[in-house]
Amino acid sequence: GYGEICSYNQNKNGHFASLWLKLPYTIDDENKVERFVDQENGMGYHIAHAVTPRVTTRSTGLDRYANLVLDFDSVEETENGRRVLRSLGLEHQIEVFTGRGSHLYFLLDKMTPAEEIRDRYQRLCQLAGSDPTFDPPRIARTPGTRNWKLIEEVWCMVTSYTPGRISAERLRDAIPLPATRKTVAAPPLPPPCAARGLVLDDLPRRVREALAYGTSHYRSR
């Protein structure tokens, strides 16, 4: 894999830059990181360290998952996310403090094909109120590395760890998908009947008189 040191801001003049380095790092790589940080940090950008399976500036589009990560931007959002998880009967295995909020990790018991878990992962992000980006390499921050938030330097660190792993089946059972709207079938049409012409004698007398009056007085129409 690759280490990615990314620099970004999210204002209207958005900026994004990355330095990718093949793992494991060398001494020369560490010097490159320092130069990149010095260059970007002076501009007031967010700078963070992640690990990704390939060099890309977009979603990594994983076809398999080893873990699921929920990204919360504040202490309040993190606590709300914990409450939602408890209500679902779920417990994360790792929590990583990232400077303002936290990342909660679910460690899967085996590599799981994306099509088997992605819909539940996306739904879990929605329910817990975490960042909607359900792409671990893109959002995860590496514990033991520095994270700059508007020049302020903080360290990413593991704040809790619960031994064990969780199965994709357990997650699928615990995370409800939104109810689908049922389509109500239209009532059947009545059976066809033979067409019948309009017979004036069948109409009420007042209707016949009104028709006769209109025909005699408004022939031009």
Contacts in CASP RR format, 6 or more apart in sequence:
PFRMAT RR
TARGET T0000
AUTHOR 0000-0000-0000
METHOD contacts of the structure
MODEL  1
GYGEICSYNQNKNGHFASLWLKLPYTIDDENKVERFVDQENGMGYHIAHA
VTPRVTTRSTGLDRYANLVLDFDSVEETENGRRVLRSLGLEHQIEVFTGR
GSHLYFLLDKMTPAEEIRDRYQRLCQLAGSDPTFDPPRIARTPGTRNWKL
IEEVWCMVTSYTPGRISAERLRDAIPLPATRKTVAAPPLPPPCAARGLVL
DDLPRRVREALAYGTSHYRSR
1 22 0 8 1.000
1 23 0 8 1.000
1 51 0 8 1.000
1 52 0 8 1.000
1 53 0 8 1.000
1 54 0 8 1.000
2 20 0 8 1.000
2 21 0 8 1.000
2 22 0 8 1.000
2 23 0 8 1.000
2 51 0 8 1.000
2 52 0 8 1.000
2 53 0 8 1.000
2 54 0 8 1.000
2 55 0 8 1.000
3 20 0 8 1.000
3 21 0 8 1.000
3 22 0 8 1.000
3 23 0 8 1.000
3 25 0 8 1.000
3 49 0 8 1.000
3 50 0 8 1.000
3 51 0 8 1.000
3 52 0 8 1.000
3 142 0 8 1.000
4 18 0 8 1.000
4 19 0 8 1.000
4 20 0 8 1.000
4 49 0 8 1.000
4 50 0 8 1.000
4 51 0 8 1.000
4 52 0 8 1.000
5 18 0 8 1.000
5 19 0 8 1.000
5 21 0 8 1.000
5 33 0 8 1.000
5 36 0 8 1.000
5 37 0 8 1.000
5 47 0 8 1.000
5 48 0 8 1.000
5 49 0 8 1.000
6 16 0 8 1.000
6 17 0 8 1.000
6 18 0 8 1.000
6 19 0 8 1.000
6 47 0 8 1.000
6 48 0 8 1.000
6 50 0 8 1.000
7 15 0 8 1.000
7 16 0 8 1.000
7 17 0 8 1.000
7 18 0 8 1.000
7 36 0 8 1.000
7 40 0 8 1.000
7 43 0 8 1.000
7 45 0 8 1.000
7 46 0 8 1.000
7 47 0 8 1.000
8 14 0 8 1.000
8 15 0 8 1.000
8 16 0 8 1.000
8 17 0 8 1.000
8 45 0 8 1.000
8 46 0 8 1.000
9 15 0 8 1.000
9 44 0 8 1.000
9 45 0 8 1.000
9 46 0 8 1.000
15 43 0 8 1.000
15 45 0 8 1.000
16 57 0 8 1.000
17 40 0 8 1.000
17 45 0 8 1.000
18 57 0 8 1.000
19 32 0 8 1.000
19 33 0 8 1.000
19 36 0 8 1.000
20 52 0 8 1.000
20 55 0 8 1.000
21 29 0 8 1.000
21 32 0 8 1.000
21 33 0 8 1.000
23 51 0 8 1.000
25 33 0 8 1.000
37 47 0 8 1.000
37 146 0 8 1.000
37 148 0 8 1.000
40 47 0 8 1.000
41 47 0 8 1.000
41 148 0 8 1.000
41 151 0 8 1.000
42 151 0 8 1.000
44 150 0 8 1.000
44 151 0 8 1.000
45 148 0 8 1.000
46 148 0 8 1.000
46 149 0 8 1.000
46 150 0 8 1.000
47 146 0 8 1.000
47 147 0 8 1.000
47 148 0 8 1.000
48 98 0 8 1.000
48 141 0 8 1.000
48 145 0 8 1.000
48 147 0 8 1.000
48 148 0 8 1.000
49 141 0 8 1.000
49 142 0 8 1.000
49 145 0 8 1.000
49 146 0 8 1.000
49 147 0 8 1.000
49 156 0 8 1.000
50 137 0 8 1.000
50 138 0 8 1.000
50 139 0 8 1.000
50 140 0 8 1.000
50 141 0 8 1.000
50 142 0 8 1.000
51 137 0 8 1.000
51 140 0 8 1.000
51 142 0 8 1.000
52 60 0 8 1.000
52 137 0 8 1.000
52 138 0 8 1.000
53 60 0 8 1.000
53 62 0 8 1.000
53 137 0 8 1.000
54 60 0 8 1.000
59 133 0 8 1.000
59 135 0 8 1.000
59 138 0 8 1.000
60 135 0 8 1.000
60 137 0 8 1.000
60 138 0 8 1.000
61 114 0 8 1.000
61 135 0 8 1.000
62 114 0 8 1.000
62 135 0 8 1.000
62 136 0 8 1.000
62 137 0 8 1.000
63 113 0 8 1.000
63 114 0 8 1.000
64 111 0 8 1.000
64 112 0 8 1.000
64 113 0 8 1.000
64 114 0 8 1.000
65 108 0 8 1.000
65 111 0 8 1.000
65 112 0 8 1.000
65 114 0 8 1.000
65 117 0 8 1.000
65 118 0 8 1.000
65 121 0 8 1.000
65 136 0 8 1.000
66 107 0 8 1.000
66 108 0 8 1.000
66 111 0 8 1.000
66 112 0 8 1.000
67 105 0 8 1.000
67 106 0 8 1.000
67 107 0 8 1.000
67 108 0 8 1.000
67 136 0 8 1.000
68 105 0 8 1.000
68 106 0 8 1.000
68 108 0 8 1.000
68 117 0 8 1.000
68 121 0 8 1.000
68 124 0 8 1.000
68 134 0 8 1.000
68 136 0 8 1.000
68 171 0 8 1.000
69 103 0 8 1.000
69 104 0 8 1.000
69 105 0 8 1.000
69 106 0 8 1.000
69 136 0 8 1.000
69 139 0 8 1.000
69 140 0 8 1.000
70 81 0 8 1.000
70 92 0 8 1.000
70 103 0 8 1.000
70 104 0 8 1.000
70 124 0 8 1.000
70 125 0 8 1.000
70 128 0 8 1.000
70 130 0 8 1.000
70 131 0 8 1.000
71 103 0 8 1.000
71 130 0 8 1.000
71 131 0 8 1.000
71 133 0 8 1.000
71 139 0 8 1.000
71 140 0 8 1.000
72 78 0 8 1.000
72 81 0 8 1.000
72 101 0 8 1.000
72 102 0 8 1.000
72 103 0 8 1.000
72 104 0 8 1.000
72 128 0 8 1.000
72 129 0 8 1.000
72 130 0 8 1.000
72 131 0 8 1.000
73 100 0 8 1.000
73 101 0 8 1.000
73 131 0 8 1.000
74 100 0 8 1.000
74 101 0 8 1.000
75 100 0 8 1.000
75 101 0 8 1.000
75 102 0 8 1.000
77 101 0 8 1.000
77 129 0 8 1.000
77 130 0 8 1.000
78 101 0 8 1.000
78 102 0 8 1.000
78 104 0 8 1.000
80 128 0 8 1.000
80 129 0 8 1.000
81 104 0 8 1.000
81 128 0 8 1.000
81 129 0 8 1.000
81 130 0 8 1.000
82 104 0 8 1.000
84 127 0 8 1.000
84 128 0 8 1.000
84 129 0 8 1.000
85 91 0 8 1.000
85 92 0 8 1.000
85 104 0 8 1.000
85 128 0 8 1.000
88 127 0 8 1.000
88 174 0 8 1.000
88 175 0 8 1.000
89 174 0 8 1.000
90 106 0 8 1.000
90 166 0 8 1.000
90 171 0 8 1.000
90 174 0 8 1.000
90 175 0 8 1.000
91 162 0 8 1.000
92 104 0 8 1.000
92 105 0 8 1.000
92 106 0 8 1.000
92 162 0 8 1.000
93 105 0 8 1.000
93 106 0 8 1.000
93 107 0 8 1.000
93 161 0 8 1.000
93 162 0 8 1.000
93 163 0 8 1.000
93 164 0 8 1.000
93 165 0 8 1.000
93 166 0 8 1.000
94 104 0 8 1.000
94 105 0 8 1.000
94 107 0 8 1.000
94 158 0 8 1.000
94 160 0 8 1.000
94 161 0 8 1.000
94 162 0 8 1.000
95 102 0 8 1.000
95 103 0 8 1.000
95 104 0 8 1.000
95 105 0 8 1.000
95 158 0 8 1.000
95 159 0 8 1.000
95 160 0 8 1.000
95 161 0 8 1.000
96 102 0 8 1.000
96 103 0 8 1.000
96 105 0 8 1.000
96 140 0 8 1.000
96 141 0 8 1.000
96 143 0 8 1.000
96 156 0 8 1.000
96 157 0 8 1.000
96 158 0 8 1.000
96 159 0 8 1.000
97 156 0 8 1.000
97 157 0 8 1.000
97 158 0 8 1.000
97 159 0 8 1.000
98 141 0 8 1.000
98 147 0 8 1.000
98 154 0 8 1.000
98 156 0 8 1.000
99 147 0 8 1.000
99 149 0 8 1.000
99 154 0 8 1.000
99 156 0 8 1.000
100 149 0 8 1.000
102 159 0 8 1.000
103 139 0 8 1.000
103 140 0 8 1.000
103 141 0 8 1.000
104 130 0 8 1.000
105 140 0 8 1.000
106 166 0 8 1.000
106 171 0 8 1.000
107 164 0 8 1.000
107 165 0 8 1.000
107 166 0 8 1.000
108 117 0 8 1.000
108 165 0 8 1.000
108 166 0 8 1.000
108 167 0 8 1.000
108 168 0 8 1.000
109 165 0 8 1.000
109 166 0 8 1.000
109 167 0 8 1.000
110 167 0 8 1.000
110 168 0 8 1.000
112 168 0 8 1.000
116 168 0 8 1.000
116 172 0 8 1.000
117 168 0 8 1.000
117 171 0 8 1.000
117 172 0 8 1.000
118 134 0 8 1.000
119 177 0 8 1.000
120 168 0 8 1.000
120 171 0 8 1.000
120 172 0 8 1.000
120 175 0 8 1.000
120 177 0 8 1.000
121 134 0 8 1.000
122 132 0 8 1.000
122 134 0 8 1.000
123 175 0 8 1.000
123 176 0 8 1.000
123 177 0 8 1.000
123 178 0 8 1.000
124 130 0 8 1.000
124 171 0 8 1.000
124 175 0 8 1.000
125 131 0 8 1.000
125 132 0 8 1.000
125 133 0 8 1.000
125 134 0 8 1.000
126 132 0 8 1.000
127 175 0 8 1.000
131 139 0 8 1.000
133 139 0 8 1.000
141 147 0 8 1.000
141 156 0 8 1.000
142 156 0 8 1.000
143 156 0 8 1.000
143 157 0 8 1.000
143 158 0 8 1.000
144 155 0 8 1.000
144 156 0 8 1.000
144 157 0 8 1.000
145 155 0 8 1.000
145 156 0 8 1.000
146 153 0 8 1.000
146 154 0 8 1.000
146 155 0 8 1.000
146 156 0 8 1.000
147 153 0 8 1.000
147 154 0 8 1.000
147 155 0 8 1.000
147 156 0 8 1.000
148 154 0 8 1.000
200 208 0 8 1.000
200 211 0 8 1.000
201 208 0 8 1.000
203 211 0 8 1.000
END
